Structure formats: structure tokens, C-alpha cells
Amino acid sequence: NERENIAAFVGALYGVLGKEATVCVVDDNSPDGTQSIVESLMPMFPTLMLLKREKKEGLGRAYVHAFKELKDKYDVLVITDAEFSEHPLYIPQLIDGLQHSDVVAGSRYIRGGRIAGWGLYRRALSFGGNMYVRLLTGIPLYDVSLGFAAIKTTALKKVDLDSIRAMGYAFIMELKHALIQSGSRIQEVPITFVDRIGGTSKISMKIVREGFIAPWHVQRIHE
């Protein structure tokens, strides 16, 4: 459901990475016409892919589907939402960091990171949620919930993707936990996270509830 952003976002990705990059849009059977817009861009961008899912199952299942399709074809995958909250200009920095790490993740909560455009409620929900997850799981990251990262596929292949249970944004926390448990080195880099430009937020009470429960499903990491 990103018809308001997807064309500009795909253009920005290619503008930053060059037309030799492969961009894969994963559409979880959204009803707003996002798929048709992506298809209209394909003549302009020959390496643009569209992964169509037959039924709507949530962010977690969509990511697992995409990882299984792509992890044997590429050395690095970059995950991001498509509403410009995480700007494509940061992607080269994420990829460069893979020289010394297996995963490089954007972070709003380390020195130099910030959030622009959110009100007090969203800030408190995000910051408090990250603190809650870190306390319960021991994940040694400051931003466990942001889904913006570059991942070596050698690291991704060590993770049992089907064991990750979360359907919503808690999937990102479980993925980072699984990567750490499998021995991956994760580095955080600061980014400025900006409230979405168009469209509507995907946050719902169901997603908030899952975020509260999901940390109890993962095994605590002992530092």
C-alpha cells in the first residue's frame, strides 16, 4: 500500500545505486495498485523486480518469502521500507560497513541518530519499545525495531527463517536476534529517520500487541 511513494522511491534507489543494482519490490497483495505502478516502471529500469504475493500475510511472511527467493542469487541484500523514512542516500554507507561486519543496521538511537516529524506519542512508543525488547532479550543493539539494514547473504543463510514467528514489525527484532544468535557481527550506524512523506502508517494495535509479546518468544542473549 505505497502507491503514493513507490515510483519516487524506486527512482531514488536507482539514482543512488545506479541502474546496475537490482531492486526488488515485495508486494504483500496490497489492494491500492502498487503492483501496477511498479510494472509500469519496468521498461525504464530493466533490473527492477516485482515479487507478488497471493495473499496478505504481513511484513514478516513477505520478508521471509523475499529472502528465500533472493539469498542464493546475491551477495548482499538491503532491506528498507518504501516511504522515504529511511532515505536511500544512506545505503552506500550501510554497504561499505560490510567490510568489517556481517550486518550493518541503521539506528535512530545511537549518537548522531535522530527522528524528525514524530510526535511525543510515537517517539515514546518507539523508544520505550526498544528499551523493553533490549531488557528482555539482551540484544546488544540500540535500535532493534528499525527495518533498514545491509545483510550479507552468507549470514542470512545461517538463519532458520521459518522459525521466526512474528508477522508484523516485530519480525525485524526477531531477525536481528536470529542473526546474532547464528554468530553474525552487527554494526549500527546513525541515520535521521523522517516521518513518512505520503500514505498512511502501518502501525496498529495488533502490531503493538505483537511487539509486546514477541520478545518473550526469543531466547535471551548472554553478552
Phi, psi and omega in degrees: 000058181231037182299333181285341187242337197296320182295314179294323182290315177300317178299320179293321178300312180291328177296324180278317191263343184089158185286353176281346177289155173255127176248124179245116175267123179259116183248117184273056179055044181286142187270005189266003179093011178304318183301315183294327178292317178299316180298325179290339180274344188298323176298331179281328183234093185299337181265008178283129180245151174233118177260106182269128176257142189284330179219154184279116182235358178104166185301319183299310180294325178296316179295316180300316178303312181296316180301317180295325180288327193252337192295338179266359185252344186224157178274329184224136171242137174248126179255140180198152168284174189241029184241017176073009174296322173252108190284139178304337180300339179280344189299316177304323178294319178299314183294319178301324181295343180289353174296334184238358183219166176269332180221135174237119187245137172292147183220134175271347194241012169258169182305128181098344178274152179201169177237134179239130172096357178268146173278178184299321183297311181295322178297314181295319180298315182290310183295314179296321179296320178294319177299316180302312181295317180297320180294320183283321189258338184077012178300122186276049178231153179273333179235095185271347189254353183279123182268061180223106187198154169256132187229127171291134181290339174297326177286319182296326181292343179276353184261135172279094186297327182289347179277349180279120192267334188295142180260328184261214184292343175296343176303321182298318177299314182294324178295314179297319177299314181295321178296317179294316180299330181276001176101006181288145175268121182247129178246138175257141175234144184286140173224161169263116179268127185245137177303146187307147182279314181223171181078187183239152180296145178270356182294130177222170178297328177297318180292320178297317179298317179297321178297330178285322186275323189305320181300337179285346181272345184258152182278136183295137176273131177263115183284000000 
